[in-house]
Amino acid sequence: MPALHQIVVRPVVTEKSSAAYQARREYAFEVHPEANKYQIRDALQKLFGVTVTDVRTMQVRRHSVTRGRTRGTTARWKKAIVTLKDGDSIAVFEG
């Protein structure tokens, strides 16, 4: 399986994920499409030094897009929604 930085691709910071962080302390990440929940939990704990209590994953489907005259689709990707132990936080989402 890929290295830790390949399992966790990037944090997903949108209005919806920010609202979920404010309300329920849930963090959203784009993860490797073949990574399972155990690998995601382990990678986040090692990268950020936090304790993960829950991991939920979902496949984000393709969407059709039009840019000018060109039609195409976005890539499909995997999203992980992570809940941490009380008191833990990840600095990317704080600011």
KAFENQUI-V121799 format. One record per pair of residues at least 24 apart in sequence whose C-alpha atoms are under 6 Angstrom apart, sorted by the first residue. I is the first residue (numbers start at 1). J is the second residue. D is the distance in Angstrom with one decimal. If there is no record, write none. Layout:
# KAFENQUI-V121799
I | J | D
I | J | D
This chain:
# KAFENQUI-V121799
4 | 43 | 5.2
7 | 31 | 5.4
7 | 32 | 4.8
26 | 82 | 5.5
26 | 83 | 4.9
27 | 81 | 5.6
27 | 82 | 5.1
28 | 80 | 5.7
28 | 81 | 4.5
29 | 79 | 5.7
29 | 80 | 5.3
30 | 78 | 5.9
30 | 79 | 4.7
31 | 78 | 5.6
31 | 79 | 5.9
33 | 78 | 5.3
50 | 88 | 5.9
51 | 84 | 5.8
51 | 85 | 5.6
52 | 84 | 4.5
53 | 83 | 5.7
53 | 84 | 5.3
53 | 85 | 5.8
54 | 82 | 5.7
54 | 83 | 5.0
55 | 81 | 5.8
55 | 82 | 4.7
56 | 80 | 5.6
56 | 81 | 5.1
